[in-house]
């Protein structure tokens, strides 16, 4: 048996096309879990003689996404019941009461949460609305003209009303300093110097052994973090994905160069040709030797690149994007000027180029 249950409304830039991102769909699944758990509590409160709910009470209840209507994104959730619930055993109203109490809880002032809402269930708001980003909201219709508005900040307050920490999505980037193989964790040093312990999936162990302690490999962690009321990260709870970027400093610099447009230098300066720039970036990011300090990469006004190193003889490379030729120049007090040209059209050319740099670049002692 099916009947309409709830039609929340999602607002924000991601919902302008009247579609529902898949990560938001997970919020709706978490909402269903909260509805069921709260309905159980309401039933047991009304039946103090019972230790547990009726058989099939939760299993016979489901929320289905029937459609997504226009008006930002408005998913219609229908209640589908089976077994004793479908026969009208007098328990359906507990799910509807649960729905209304959740809405009232979200809409209530911080210090006046409904007394009927068990405080131990507030942790469910770690998941309900977890995907909401800054500037996004989930509106739930209530009785009459009441509308409950769930935002990232409201989620935080609801969870903190019963706990010292709340959870939200995180993205952290840094380098691996060390790993604890027994605990299956590694310590990530973020760009601001903060250290964070990250749970490490077994499948990542081999890669962590390879890149640990190597500061040119940046690891980006996406997952869930626990924060206190001051929004200070307390721990990483869950890791959804780990991405490794070799020579991330180079990757970041090439990203900056890629967005330059004509006139980038005081109204002058030719934009870099993107396909050529991408080809050079791919080679340098993947194959630049760890034994050689990274160069400073500067765009030239004619649409090419200049690579410079703080090394003996002031070495530099003029890199022409159009014909993929690299002209190396440095000064040797014994040999005079050193000039060498490379054609970087093929893999072997890049190998010779990097080999030449490893041989010729000399850096003052630190």
BATOR-267138 format. One record per residue (C-alpha): residue in three letters; y, x, z. Coordinates in steps of 0.001 Angstrom, whole numbers, plus 500000, padded with zeros to 6 digits. Each point is the difference from the previous one (the first is absolute). Layout:
N
@nugu=ALA	c2=Y	c1=X	c3=Z .
...
***
This chain:
366
@nugu=UNK	c2=500000	c1=500000	c3=500000 .
@nugu=UNK	c2=503419	c1=501343	c3=499050 .
@nugu=UNK	c2=503528	c1=499198	c3=501142 .
@nugu=UNK	c2=503377	c1=501710	c3=499821 .
@nugu=UNK	c2=500615	c1=502150	c3=503049 .
@nugu=UNK	c2=503121	c1=502171	c3=499575 .
@nugu=UNK	c2=502381	c1=501232	c3=497322 .
@nugu=UNK	c2=501928	c1=503055	c3=501166 .
@nugu=UNK	c2=502826	c1=501409	c3=497937 .
@nugu=UNK	c2=500442	c1=503727	c3=499325 .
@nugu=UNK	c2=503467	c1=501295	c3=499168 .
@nugu=UNK	c2=501059	c1=503431	c3=498792 .
@nugu=UNK	c2=500228	c1=502032	c3=496803 .
@nugu=UNK	c2=496221	c1=500258	c3=499611 .
@nugu=UNK	c2=499679	c1=496207	c3=499848 .
@nugu=UNK	c2=502661	c1=499337	c3=497357 .
@nugu=UNK	c2=497344	c1=499458	c3=497307 .
@nugu=UNK	c2=498304	c1=497294	c3=502093 .
@nugu=UNK	c2=496898	c1=502125	c3=500423 .
@nugu=UNK	c2=498215	c1=501214	c3=503118 .
@nugu=UNK	c2=499298	c1=503734	c3=500425 .
@nugu=UNK	c2=496441	c1=500691	c3=501095 .
@nugu=UNK	c2=501040	c1=501709	c3=503228 .
@nugu=UNK	c2=501789	c1=496785	c3=501004 .
@nugu=UNK	c2=496768	c1=498102	c3=499390 .
@nugu=UNK	c2=498492	c1=502104	c3=502796 .
@nugu=UNK	c2=502700	c1=498635	c3=502301 .
@nugu=UNK	c2=498788	c1=496494	c3=499218 .
@nugu=UNK	c2=496446	c1=500991	c3=500875 .
@nugu=UNK	c2=501303	c1=501347	c3=503325 .
@nugu=UNK	c2=501837	c1=496710	c3=500513 .
@nugu=UNK	c2=496708	c1=498129	c3=499512 .
@nugu=UNK	c2=498377	c1=502187	c3=502664 .
@nugu=UNK	c2=502821	c1=499218	c3=502445 .
@nugu=UNK	c2=499708	c1=496263	c3=499289 .
@nugu=UNK	c2=496280	c1=500104	c3=500808 .
@nugu=UNK	c2=500348	c1=502089	c3=503167 .
@nugu=UNK	c2=502809	c1=497827	c3=501334 .
@nugu=UNK	c2=498080	c1=496809	c3=499151 .
@nugu=UNK	c2=497064	c1=501312	c3=502056 .
@nugu=UNK	c2=502278	c1=500573	c3=502979 .
@nugu=UNK	c2=501500	c1=496529	c3=499706 .
@nugu=UNK	c2=496555	c1=498415	c3=499817 .
@nugu=UNK	c2=498678	c1=501876	c3=503048 .
@nugu=UNK	c2=503119	c1=499105	c3=501987 .
@nugu=UNK	c2=499331	c1=496319	c3=499275 .
@nugu=UNK	c2=496300	c1=500438	c3=500868 .
@nugu=UNK	c2=499874	c1=502148	c3=503145 .
@nugu=UNK	c2=496355	c1=499060	c3=500491 .
@nugu=UNK	c2=499029	c1=501980	c3=496900 .
@nugu=UNK	c2=499532	c1=503769	c3=499744 .
@nugu=UNK	c2=500266	c1=500087	c3=496220 .
@nugu=UNK	c2=501120	c1=497812	c3=497124 .
@nugu=UNK	c2=497688	c1=497709	c3=498060 .
@nugu=UNK	c2=497540	c1=501550	c3=497575 .
@nugu=UNK	c2=501650	c1=500416	c3=496615 .
@nugu=UNK	c2=503490	c1=499467	c3=501445 .
@nugu=UNK	c2=501391	c1=503118	c3=498288 .
@nugu=UNK	c2=497453	c1=500501	c3=497226 .
@nugu=UNK	c2=500629	c1=496530	c3=498554 .
@nugu=UNK	c2=503774	c1=500542	c3=499727 .
@nugu=UNK	c2=501668	c1=501928	c3=497169 .
@nugu=UNK	c2=503435	c1=500293	c3=498457 .
@nugu=UNK	c2=500073	c1=500162	c3=496202 .
@nugu=UNK	c2=502892	c1=501079	c3=497815 .
@nugu=UNK	c2=500333	c1=497023	c3=497684 .
@nugu=UNK	c2=503035	c1=501081	c3=497955 .
@nugu=UNK	c2=503312	c1=501853	c3=500124 .
@nugu=UNK	c2=503051	c1=497834	c3=499314 .
@nugu=UNK	c2=503454	c1=501073	c3=498853 .
@nugu=UNK	c2=502896	c1=500457	c3=502369 .
@nugu=UNK	c2=499493	c1=503695	c3=500744 .
@nugu=UNK	c2=496249	c1=499931	c3=500742 .
@nugu=UNK	c2=498561	c1=496915	c3=501688 .
@nugu=UNK	c2=496213	c1=500256	c3=500407 .
@nugu=UNK	c2=498381	c1=496687	c3=500837 .
@nugu=UNK	c2=497250	c1=500451	c3=502579 .
@nugu=UNK	c2=497402	c1=497260	c3=500173 .
@nugu=UNK	c2=497614	c1=499440	c3=502879 .
@nugu=UNK	c2=496383	c1=499809	c3=498862 .
@nugu=UNK	c2=497522	c1=498797	c3=502629 .
@nugu=UNK	c2=496255	c1=499483	c3=500002 .
@nugu=UNK	c2=497212	c1=498998	c3=502407 .
@nugu=UNK	c2=501074	c1=498174	c3=503135 .
@nugu=UNK	c2=503670	c1=500549	c3=499179 .
@nugu=UNK	c2=499584	c1=498160	c3=496704 .
@nugu=UNK	c2=498309	c1=497124	c3=501811 .
@nugu=UNK	c2=503070	c1=499558	c3=502158 .
@nugu=UNK	c2=498616	c1=501197	c3=503326 .
@nugu=UNK	c2=503450	c1=499893	c3=501539 .
@nugu=UNK	c2=500631	c1=503734	c3=499747 .
@nugu=UNK	c2=502087	c1=500235	c3=496831 .
@nugu=UNK	c2=503185	c1=499332	c3=501941 .
@nugu=UNK	c2=499539	c1=503250	c3=501935 .
@nugu=UNK	c2=500676	c1=501978	c3=496830 .
@nugu=UNK	c2=503083	c1=497921	c3=499273 .
@nugu=UNK	c2=501193	c1=500416	c3=503575 .
@nugu=UNK	c2=499399	c1=503719	c3=499624 .
@nugu=UNK	c2=502080	c1=500058	c3=496809 .
@nugu=UNK	c2=502901	c1=498190	c3=501682 .
@nugu=UNK	c2=499860	c1=502202	c3=503101 .
@nugu=UNK	c2=500083	c1=503190	c3=497908 .
@nugu=UNK	c2=503054	c1=498680	c3=498169 .
@nugu=UNK	c2=501663	c1=499096	c3=503303 .
@nugu=UNK	c2=499253	c1=503455	c3=501372 .
@nugu=UNK	c2=501633	c1=501724	c3=497026 .
@nugu=UNK	c2=503036	c1=497694	c3=500199 .
@nugu=UNK	c2=500478	c1=500258	c3=503781 .
@nugu=UNK	c2=502658	c1=502192	c3=501655 .
@nugu=UNK	c2=498668	c1=503344	c3=501212 .
@nugu=UNK	c2=499947	c1=498987	c3=503668 .
@nugu=UNK	c2=498726	c1=496448	c3=499468 .
@nugu=UNK	c2=496675	c1=500300	c3=498198 .
@nugu=UNK	c2=497894	c1=496837	c3=500312 .
@nugu=UNK	c2=498036	c1=500020	c3=503252 .
@nugu=UNK	c2=496968	c1=498630	c3=498141 .
@nugu=UNK	c2=499817	c1=503081	c3=497764 .
@nugu=UNK	c2=497682	c1=502565	c3=501658 .
@nugu=UNK	c2=501798	c1=503327	c3=500357 .
@nugu=UNK	c2=496769	c1=501876	c3=499246 .
@nugu=UNK	c2=500095	c1=498633	c3=496446 .
@nugu=UNK	c2=503435	c1=501400	c3=499190 .
@nugu=UNK	c2=498372	c1=503226	c3=498792 .
@nugu=UNK	c2=498916	c1=498062	c3=496883 .
@nugu=UNK	c2=503587	c1=500348	c3=498769 .
@nugu=UNK	c2=499172	c1=503657	c3=499396 .
@nugu=UNK	c2=498215	c1=498620	c3=496925 .
@nugu=UNK	c2=501764	c1=496699	c3=499278 .
@nugu=UNK	c2=503036	c1=501026	c3=497956 .
@nugu=UNK	c2=499011	c1=503673	c3=500015 .
@nugu=UNK	c2=500765	c1=500391	c3=496279 .
@nugu=UNK	c2=503557	c1=498672	c3=500324 .
@nugu=UNK	c2=502595	c1=502599	c3=499096 .
@nugu=UNK	c2=503611	c1=500360	c3=501071 .
@nugu=UNK	c2=501962	c1=497050	c3=498614 .
@nugu=UNK	c2=496901	c1=497808	c3=499540 .
@nugu=UNK	c2=499018	c1=496920	c3=501983 .
@nugu=UNK	c2=497261	c1=497438	c3=500346 .
@nugu=UNK	c2=501147	c1=496453	c3=500768 .
@nugu=UNK	c2=497613	c1=497524	c3=501598 .
@nugu=UNK	c2=500915	c1=496311	c3=500038 .
@nugu=UNK	c2=499812	c1=498308	c3=503393 .
@nugu=UNK	c2=500544	c1=496524	c3=501350 .
@nugu=UNK	c2=502933	c1=498171	c3=498470 .
@nugu=UNK	c2=502524	c1=502459	c3=498618 .
@nugu=UNK	c2=498775	c1=502915	c3=502113 .
@nugu=UNK	c2=499311	c1=503197	c3=498054 .
@nugu=UNK	c2=498498	c1=503070	c3=501652 .
@nugu=UNK	c2=501080	c1=503300	c3=498452 .
@nugu=UNK	c2=497753	c1=503041	c3=500278 .
@nugu=UNK	c2=501603	c1=503348	c3=499195 .
@nugu=UNK	c2=498950	c1=503579	c3=500808 .
@nugu=UNK	c2=502334	c1=499949	c3=503000 .
@nugu=UNK	c2=498629	c1=496661	c3=501229 .
@nugu=UNK	c2=496421	c1=501312	c3=499720 .
@nugu=UNK	c2=500985	c1=502977	c3=502114 .
@nugu=UNK	c2=501492	c1=497814	c3=502749 .
@nugu=UNK	c2=497016	c1=497662	c3=500104 .
@nugu=UNK	c2=497508	c1=502834	c3=500450 .
@nugu=UNK	c2=502176	c1=501825	c3=502541 .
@nugu=UNK	c2=500236	c1=496815	c3=502075 .
@nugu=UNK	c2=496423	c1=500715	c3=501106 .
@nugu=UNK	c2=499456	c1=503694	c3=499227 .
@nugu=UNK	c2=501785	c1=503341	c3=500204 .
@nugu=UNK	c2=499495	c1=500813	c3=496329 .
@nugu=UNK	c2=499952	c1=498143	c3=496706 .
@nugu=UNK	c2=498528	c1=500945	c3=496641 .
@nugu=UNK	c2=501515	c1=500271	c3=496560 .
@nugu=UNK	c2=499334	c1=501724	c3=496704 .
@nugu=UNK	c2=500872	c1=503677	c3=499702 .
@nugu=UNK	c2=500388	c1=502660	c3=497347 .
@nugu=UNK	c2=500123	c1=503566	c3=501312 .
@nugu=UNK	c2=500255	c1=503223	c3=498007 .
@nugu=UNK	c2=499491	c1=503541	c3=501174 .
@nugu=UNK	c2=497692	c1=503001	c3=500031 .
@nugu=UNK	c2=496744	c1=500453	c3=501904 .
@nugu=UNK	c2=500407	c1=502541	c3=502798 .
@nugu=UNK	c2=496524	c1=499807	c3=501483 .
@nugu=UNK	c2=496951	c1=497736	c3=500211 .
@nugu=UNK	c2=497738	c1=498961	c3=502855 .
@nugu=UNK	c2=496614	c1=499590	c3=498356 .
@nugu=UNK	c2=498380	c1=498660	c3=503179 .
@nugu=UNK	c2=502518	c1=497171	c3=500330 .
@nugu=UNK	c2=500350	c1=499658	c3=496214 .
@nugu=UNK	c2=503791	c1=500240	c3=500106 .
@nugu=UNK	c2=502647	c1=502312	c3=498603 .
@nugu=UNK	c2=503530	c1=500823	c3=501109 .
@nugu=UNK	c2=502647	c1=499210	c3=497407 .
@nugu=UNK	c2=503342	c1=501799	c3=500140 .
@nugu=UNK	c2=502636	c1=497666	c3=498552 .
@nugu=UNK	c2=503042	c1=501203	c3=498086 .
@nugu=UNK	c2=502187	c1=499568	c3=503117 .
@nugu=UNK	c2=497670	c1=502179	c3=502073 .
@nugu=UNK	c2=498308	c1=497123	c3=501841 .
@nugu=UNK	c2=496258	c1=500395	c3=500551 .
@nugu=UNK	c2=497695	c1=496991	c3=499676 .
@nugu=UNK	c2=496237	c1=499813	c3=500547 .
@nugu=UNK	c2=498288	c1=498182	c3=497116 .
@nugu=UNK	c2=496485	c1=498488	c3=500069 .
@nugu=UNK	c2=498021	c1=501722	c3=497248 .
@nugu=UNK	c2=497413	c1=498174	c3=497867 .
@nugu=UNK	c2=496771	c1=501944	c3=499534 .
@nugu=UNK	c2=500583	c1=500090	c3=496236 .
@nugu=UNK	c2=503223	c1=501968	c3=500570 .
@nugu=UNK	c2=498431	c1=502832	c3=502027 .
@nugu=UNK	c2=499319	c1=502277	c3=497030 .
@nugu=UNK	c2=503522	c1=499616	c3=498647 .
@nugu=UNK	c2=501521	c1=500557	c3=503449 .
@nugu=UNK	c2=498072	c1=503274	c3=500313 .
@nugu=UNK	c2=501396	c1=501120	c3=496654 .
@nugu=UNK	c2=503679	c1=499139	c3=500539 .
@nugu=UNK	c2=500382	c1=500346	c3=503771 .
@nugu=UNK	c2=502663	c1=502559	c3=500890 .
@nugu=UNK	c2=501258	c1=500230	c3=496409 .
@nugu=UNK	c2=503598	c1=498844	c3=500040 .
@nugu=UNK	c2=500256	c1=499232	c3=496284 .
@nugu=UNK	c2=497554	c1=497104	c3=500277 .
@nugu=UNK	c2=501640	c1=496803	c3=501185 .
@nugu=UNK	c2=497848	c1=497183	c3=501370 .
@nugu=UNK	c2=501333	c1=496430	c3=499869 .
@nugu=UNK	c2=498365	c1=497589	c3=502447 .
@nugu=UNK	c2=500221	c1=496238	c3=499612 .
@nugu=UNK	c2=498627	c1=497764	c3=502706 .
@nugu=UNK	c2=500894	c1=498355	c3=503304 .
@nugu=UNK	c2=501917	c1=501529	c3=502892 .
@nugu=UNK	c2=500622	c1=498860	c3=503581 .
@nugu=UNK	c2=503674	c1=500069	c3=501069 .
@nugu=UNK	c2=501733	c1=499423	c3=503309 .
@nugu=UNK	c2=502981	c1=497729	c3=500536 .
@nugu=UNK	c2=502302	c1=502857	c3=498931 .
@nugu=UNK	c2=498147	c1=500264	c3=496665 .
@nugu=UNK	c2=498580	c1=503391	c3=500919 .
@nugu=UNK	c2=496597	c1=500637	c3=498460 .
@nugu=UNK	c2=497367	c1=500257	c3=502743 .
@nugu=UNK	c2=496903	c1=500521	c3=497892 .
@nugu=UNK	c2=498472	c1=499384	c3=496608 .
@nugu=UNK	c2=497528	c1=497147	c3=500401 .
@nugu=UNK	c2=498533	c1=499722	c3=496523 .
@nugu=UNK	c2=500069	c1=502037	c3=496790 .
@nugu=UNK	c2=499850	c1=498026	c3=496757 .
@nugu=UNK	c2=500545	c1=502860	c3=497568 .
@nugu=UNK	c2=500563	c1=503768	c3=499884 .
@nugu=UNK	c2=501676	c1=501612	c3=496996 .
@nugu=UNK	c2=500324	c1=503754	c3=499497 .
@nugu=UNK	c2=502854	c1=501437	c3=497934 .
@nugu=UNK	c2=499716	c1=503724	c3=499133 .
@nugu=UNK	c2=503279	c1=501901	c3=499738 .
@nugu=UNK	c2=501810	c1=496931	c3=501249 .
@nugu=UNK	c2=503322	c1=501847	c3=500102 .
@nugu=UNK	c2=499756	c1=500484	c3=496240 .
@nugu=UNK	c2=498909	c1=496389	c3=499501 .
@nugu=UNK	c2=503009	c1=498766	c3=501960 .
@nugu=UNK	c2=502376	c1=502201	c3=498028 .
@nugu=UNK	c2=498636	c1=498850	c3=496638 .
@nugu=UNK	c2=500378	c1=496379	c3=501148 .
@nugu=UNK	c2=503684	c1=500708	c3=500647 .
@nugu=UNK	c2=500439	c1=501621	c3=496602 .
@nugu=UNK	c2=498267	c1=497140	c3=498232 .
@nugu=UNK	c2=502661	c1=497441	c3=500945 .
@nugu=UNK	c2=502948	c1=502019	c3=498681 .
@nugu=UNK	c2=501895	c1=498169	c3=497273 .
@nugu=UNK	c2=502419	c1=501197	c3=497349 .
@nugu=UNK	c2=503249	c1=501098	c3=501637 .
@nugu=UNK	c2=498294	c1=501014	c3=503241 .
@nugu=UNK	c2=502392	c1=502938	c3=500497 .
@nugu=UNK	c2=503591	c1=498758	c3=500255 .
@nugu=UNK	c2=499599	c1=497861	c3=496894 .
@nugu=UNK	c2=498198	c1=502738	c3=498118 .
@nugu=UNK	c2=496401	c1=501166	c3=499979 .
@nugu=UNK	c2=497110	c1=498820	c3=497821 .
@nugu=UNK	c2=497217	c1=498001	c3=501627 .
@nugu=UNK	c2=496669	c1=501837	c3=500110 .
@nugu=UNK	c2=497443	c1=498788	c3=497450 .
@nugu=UNK	c2=497526	c1=498151	c3=502233 .
@nugu=UNK	c2=496740	c1=500558	c3=498124 .
@nugu=UNK	c2=500623	c1=503757	c3=499789 .
@nugu=UNK	c2=501115	c1=500134	c3=503625 .
@nugu=UNK	c2=496868	c1=498115	c3=501085 .
@nugu=UNK	c2=497787	c1=502434	c3=498095 .
@nugu=UNK	c2=501618	c1=502993	c3=501704 .
@nugu=UNK	c2=499912	c1=498301	c3=503403 .
@nugu=UNK	c2=496278	c1=499284	c3=499681 .
@nugu=UNK	c2=499225	c1=503652	c3=499219 .
@nugu=UNK	c2=502150	c1=501452	c3=502743 .
@nugu=UNK	c2=498953	c1=497543	c3=502701 .
@nugu=UNK	c2=496293	c1=500424	c3=499297 .
@nugu=UNK	c2=499863	c1=503741	c3=499317 .
@nugu=UNK	c2=502957	c1=501826	c3=501547 .
@nugu=UNK	c2=498439	c1=502823	c3=502070 .
@nugu=UNK	c2=500207	c1=499747	c3=503791 .
@nugu=UNK	c2=500552	c1=503758	c3=500154 .
@nugu=UNK	c2=503413	c1=499702	c3=498312 .
@nugu=UNK	c2=502991	c1=498448	c3=501813 .
@nugu=UNK	c2=501294	c1=496877	c3=498309 .
@nugu=UNK	c2=503020	c1=500309	c3=497700 .
@nugu=UNK	c2=503248	c1=498130	c3=500152 .
@nugu=UNK	c2=500003	c1=497707	c3=496951 .
@nugu=UNK	c2=503407	c1=499240	c3=498531 .
@nugu=UNK	c2=500793	c1=497769	c3=497005 .
@nugu=UNK	c2=502273	c1=501478	c3=497347 .
@nugu=UNK	c2=502683	c1=498029	c3=498233 .
@nugu=UNK	c2=498198	c1=500297	c3=496647 .
@nugu=UNK	c2=496964	c1=498120	c3=501332 .
@nugu=UNK	c2=497784	c1=502920	c3=501002 .
@nugu=UNK	c2=498901	c1=501673	c3=503240 .
@nugu=UNK	c2=500819	c1=503199	c3=501857 .
@nugu=UNK	c2=497503	c1=501386	c3=502524 .
@nugu=UNK	c2=501309	c1=502506	c3=502558 .
@nugu=UNK	c2=498400	c1=501970	c3=502837 .
@nugu=UNK	c2=501596	c1=501803	c3=502928 .
@nugu=UNK	c2=498230	c1=503232	c3=499143 .
@nugu=UNK	c2=500701	c1=503586	c3=499064 .
@nugu=UNK	c2=501745	c1=500295	c3=496642 .
@nugu=UNK	c2=501273	c1=496375	c3=500046 .
@nugu=UNK	c2=497193	c1=498672	c3=497775 .
@nugu=UNK	c2=500490	c1=496778	c3=498081 .
@nugu=UNK	c2=498378	c1=498004	c3=497219 .
@nugu=UNK	c2=501816	c1=497972	c3=497360 .
@nugu=UNK	c2=497581	c1=497218	c3=499122 .
@nugu=UNK	c2=500696	c1=498170	c3=496746 .
@nugu=UNK	c2=498589	c1=496468	c3=500121 .
@nugu=UNK	c2=500125	c1=499467	c3=496264 .
@nugu=UNK	c2=497808	c1=502872	c3=498824 .
@nugu=UNK	c2=498347	c1=500733	c3=503396 .
@nugu=UNK	c2=501080	c1=503626	c3=499974 .
@nugu=UNK	c2=500714	c1=501918	c3=503195 .
@nugu=UNK	c2=502229	c1=503088	c3=500036 .
@nugu=UNK	c2=499571	c1=502191	c3=503068 .
@nugu=UNK	c2=502768	c1=502368	c3=501012 .
@nugu=UNK	c2=500348	c1=502370	c3=502944 .
@nugu=UNK	c2=501619	c1=503344	c3=500762 .
@nugu=UNK	c2=497965	c1=503011	c3=501084 .
@nugu=UNK	c2=502123	c1=502936	c3=501278 .
@nugu=UNK	c2=497412	c1=502413	c3=498540 .
@nugu=UNK	c2=499155	c1=498268	c3=496715 .
@nugu=UNK	c2=503190	c1=498089	c3=499332 .
@nugu=UNK	c2=499854	c1=496426	c3=498716 .
@nugu=UNK	c2=496589	c1=498356	c3=499788 .
@nugu=UNK	c2=499725	c1=497259	c3=497388 .
@nugu=UNK	c2=496885	c1=498085	c3=499042 .
@nugu=UNK	c2=499531	c1=496846	c3=497939 .
@nugu=UNK	c2=497161	c1=497503	c3=500426 .
@nugu=UNK	c2=498932	c1=497032	c3=497900 .
@nugu=UNK	c2=498716	c1=497389	c3=502451 .
@nugu=UNK	c2=498381	c1=497619	c3=497534 .
@nugu=UNK	c2=496401	c1=500629	c3=501139 .
@nugu=UNK	c2=498020	c1=500482	c3=503212 .
@nugu=UNK	c2=499415	c1=503705	c3=499351 .
@nugu=UNK	c2=503723	c1=500536	c3=499547 .
@nugu=UNK	c2=500651	c1=498624	c3=503498 .
@nugu=UNK	c2=497304	c1=502244	c3=501479 .
@nugu=UNK	c2=501636	c1=503073	c3=498467 .
@nugu=UNK	c2=503420	c1=498828	c3=501174 .
@nugu=UNK	c2=498884	c1=499538	c3=503613 .
@nugu=UNK	c2=498118	c1=503306	c3=499906 .
@nugu=UNK	c2=503135	c1=501767	c3=498777 .
@nugu=UNK	c2=502081	c1=498472	c3=502820 .
@nugu=UNK	c2=497431	c1=501063	c3=502591 .
@nugu=UNK	c2=500224	c1=503583	c3=498675 .
@nugu=UNK	c2=503751	c1=500323	c3=499470 .
@nugu=UNK	c2=501602	c1=498022	c3=502819 .
@nugu=UNK	c2=500708	c1=502164	c3=503040 .
@nugu=UNK	c2=501359	c1=498503	c3=503175 .
@nugu=UNK	c2=501820	c1=501809	c3=502791 .
@nugu=UNK	c2=498091	c1=500258	c3=503299 .
@nugu=UNK	c2=500612	c1=497127	c3=502369 .
***
